[in-house]
Amino acid sequence: MNHSTYDQPLPKNLTGAASTPYRSNGDPVRGGPHTYPEMAPTGLWTTPSDLARLAIEVQNENAGRSSKILPQEMMRQMLTRQKGDWGLGFGLENSGAQLLFGHGGANEGYRCDLEAYAESRQGFAIMANSDSGGALASEFLRAVAKPGRTFSPSSTRSAKQTLHFFRRMRERTKLRAWAS
């Protein structure tokens, strides 16, 4: 994760790369990005690409193809229900025979979602610099998911409708997204 930091406030050399946070009505958040004292739940500055790289590494370690972050057994514990639908750090959901792991994020003026399958090497990371970004992430998932939540073209929305929606949302929220 070469484009990620927990530095608070965001260092001046990185502020130009940060998106302006917006309210749902399109107004910028007064004062710009907030500095939060709770580093673990709200202090990460990152990109959709870095989140995607993290998910890919989790998938690789779970399959025994890598051990850059943790040994395979510890990674499997991360992807095992520990309490309710939570592993160690990730929300977990079974989608048919596949395990889906992910985590969302929300700070004032920002929303994000990371979801990936543990075995199939599919997933997405999406970020929006708007309080309404959660709706955008949900719409994105509906656009790429079939019933059963596999990531493939949806029959419920045409490609033209989806493209129109994303163009409209990009104008409102200055969307930055990555999908694989």
C-alpha positions as CSV (number, residue, x, y, z in Angstrom):
1,M,0.0,0.0,0.0
2,N,2.3,2.7,-1.3
3,H,-0.3,5.4,-1.5
4,S,-1.7,5.0,2.0
5,T,-0.9,6.7,5.4
6,Y,-2.2,7.1,8.9
7,D,-0.5,10.5,9.2
8,Q,-2.8,13.0,10.9
9,P,-3.3,15.7,9.8
10,L,-2.5,14.7,6.2
11,P,1.0,16.0,5.3
12,K,1.1,19.0,3.1
13,N,2.9,17.0,0.3
14,L,-0.1,14.7,0.1
15,T,-3.0,17.2,0.5
16,G,-3.1,17.9,-3.2
17,A,-3.8,14.2,-3.9
18,A,-6.8,14.2,-1.5
19,S,-10.3,14.8,-2.8
20,T,-12.4,17.5,-1.4
21,P,-15.1,16.0,0.8
22,Y,-18.8,16.8,-0.1
23,R,-22.1,16.7,1.6
24,S,-25.0,14.8,0.1
25,N,-26.4,18.1,-1.2
26,G,-23.2,18.8,-3.1
27,D,-21.8,21.4,-0.8
28,P,-18.1,21.0,0.3
29,V,-17.6,20.0,3.9
30,R,-16.7,23.1,5.8
31,G,-13.1,23.1,6.8
32,G,-12.2,20.4,4.3
33,P,-11.0,16.9,5.4
34,H,-11.3,16.3,9.1
35,T,-8.5,15.1,11.3
36,Y,-9.8,12.3,13.6
37,P,-8.1,11.3,16.8
38,E,-9.2,7.6,16.4
39,M,-6.4,6.4,14.1
40,A,-7.5,2.8,13.6
41,P,-11.2,3.3,12.6
42,T,-11.0,6.7,10.9
43,G,-7.4,7.7,10.3
44,L,-6.4,5.8,7.1
45,W,-5.8,7.8,4.0
46,T,-5.7,5.5,1.0
47,T,-6.7,4.9,-2.6
48,P,-9.1,2.4,-4.2
49,S,-6.0,0.8,-5.9
50,D,-4.2,0.3,-2.6
51,L,-7.4,-1.3,-1.1
52,A,-7.6,-3.6,-4.1
53,R,-4.0,-4.6,-3.7
54,L,-4.7,-5.4,0.0
55,A,-7.7,-7.6,-1.0
56,I,-5.6,-9.4,-3.7
57,E,-2.9,-10.1,-1.2
58,V,-5.4,-11.5,1.3
59,Q,-6.8,-13.7,-1.5
60,N,-3.2,-14.9,-2.3
61,E,-2.3,-15.6,1.3
62,N,-5.6,-17.4,1.9
63,A,-4.7,-19.7,-1.1
64,G,-1.1,-20.2,0.1
65,R,0.4,-18.3,-2.9
66,S,2.0,-15.6,-0.7
67,S,2.9,-14.6,2.9
68,K,3.7,-10.9,2.7
69,I,1.4,-9.9,5.5
70,L,0.7,-12.9,7.6
71,P,1.2,-16.7,7.6
72,Q,-1.6,-18.6,5.8
73,E,-3.0,-20.0,9.1
74,M,-3.4,-16.5,10.6
75,M,-4.9,-15.2,7.3
76,R,-7.4,-18.0,7.5
77,Q,-8.3,-16.9,11.0
78,M,-9.0,-13.4,9.6
79,L,-11.4,-15.0,7.2
80,T,-13.1,-17.2,9.8
81,R,-16.1,-15.9,11.7
82,Q,-15.0,-14.8,15.2
83,K,-18.1,-12.9,16.4
84,G,-21.3,-12.7,14.4
85,D,-20.5,-12.1,10.8
86,W,-17.1,-10.7,11.5
87,G,-13.6,-12.2,11.1
88,L,-10.5,-10.4,12.3
89,G,-10.9,-7.0,10.6
90,F,-13.3,-8.0,7.8
91,G,-17.0,-8.5,7.5
92,L,-17.8,-12.0,6.2
93,E,-20.7,-13.3,4.1
94,N,-21.2,-16.6,2.3
95,S,-22.4,-16.1,-1.2
96,G,-23.3,-19.5,-2.5
97,A,-20.3,-21.7,-2.0
98,Q,-17.9,-18.7,-1.9
99,L,-16.8,-16.6,1.0
100,L,-17.1,-12.8,0.5
101,F,-15.0,-10.6,2.8
102,G,-15.1,-6.8,3.0
103,H,-15.2,-3.6,4.9
104,G,-16.8,-0.3,4.4
105,G,-15.7,3.1,5.5
106,A,-17.3,6.5,6.3
107,N,-15.8,9.8,7.4
108,E,-17.5,13.1,7.0
109,G,-17.7,13.7,3.2
110,Y,-16.3,10.3,2.2
111,R,-17.6,6.8,1.7
112,C,-15.9,3.6,0.6
113,D,-16.5,-0.1,0.2
114,L,-14.2,-3.0,-0.4
115,E,-15.6,-6.5,-1.2
116,A,-13.8,-9.5,-2.5
117,Y,-14.2,-13.2,-2.8
118,A,-11.7,-15.2,-0.8
119,E,-11.3,-18.0,-3.4
120,S,-12.2,-16.6,-6.9
121,R,-9.8,-13.6,-7.0
122,Q,-12.6,-11.2,-7.8
123,G,-13.6,-8.1,-6.0
124,F,-13.9,-4.3,-6.0
125,A,-12.9,-1.2,-4.1
126,I,-14.8,1.9,-4.6
127,M,-14.5,5.4,-3.0
128,A,-16.5,8.5,-3.3
129,N,-15.9,11.9,-1.8
130,S,-19.5,12.5,-0.8
131,D,-21.7,11.6,2.1
132,S,-24.0,10.0,-0.5
133,G,-21.2,7.7,-1.7
134,G,-22.8,4.7,0.1
135,A,-25.6,4.8,-2.4
136,L,-23.1,4.9,-5.2
137,A,-21.3,1.8,-3.9
138,S,-24.6,0.0,-3.6
139,E,-25.5,1.0,-7.1
140,F,-22.1,-0.2,-8.4
141,L,-22.6,-3.6,-6.7
142,R,-26.1,-3.9,-8.3
143,A,-24.6,-3.0,-11.7
144,V,-22.0,-5.7,-11.6
145,A,-23.7,-8.4,-9.6
146,K,-26.0,-11.2,-10.6
147,P,-28.4,-12.7,-8.0
148,G,-26.2,-14.5,-5.6
149,R,-23.7,-11.6,-5.7
150,T,-21.2,-12.9,-8.2
151,F,-19.3,-10.1,-9.9
152,S,-20.5,-10.2,-13.5
153,P,-22.8,-8.1,-15.7
154,S,-26.2,-7.7,-14.3
155,S,-29.4,-8.4,-16.3
156,T,-31.4,-6.0,-14.1
157,R,-29.8,-2.8,-15.5
158,S,-28.6,-2.1,-19.0
159,A,-25.1,-1.0,-19.7
160,K,-26.4,2.3,-21.0
161,Q,-28.4,2.9,-17.8
162,T,-25.4,2.0,-15.6
163,L,-23.1,4.3,-17.6
164,H,-25.6,7.2,-17.3
165,F,-25.9,6.7,-13.6
166,F,-22.1,6.7,-13.1
167,R,-21.7,9.8,-15.2
168,R,-24.3,11.6,-13.2
169,M,-22.8,10.4,-9.9
170,R,-19.3,11.3,-11.0
171,E,-20.5,14.9,-11.7
172,R,-22.0,15.0,-8.2
173,T,-19.5,13.1,-6.1
174,K,-16.2,13.2,-8.1
175,L,-16.1,9.4,-8.0
176,R,-12.8,7.6,-7.9
177,A,-13.2,3.9,-8.3
178,W,-11.3,0.7,-9.2
179,A,-12.9,-2.7,-10.0
180,S,-11.5,-6.0,-11.1
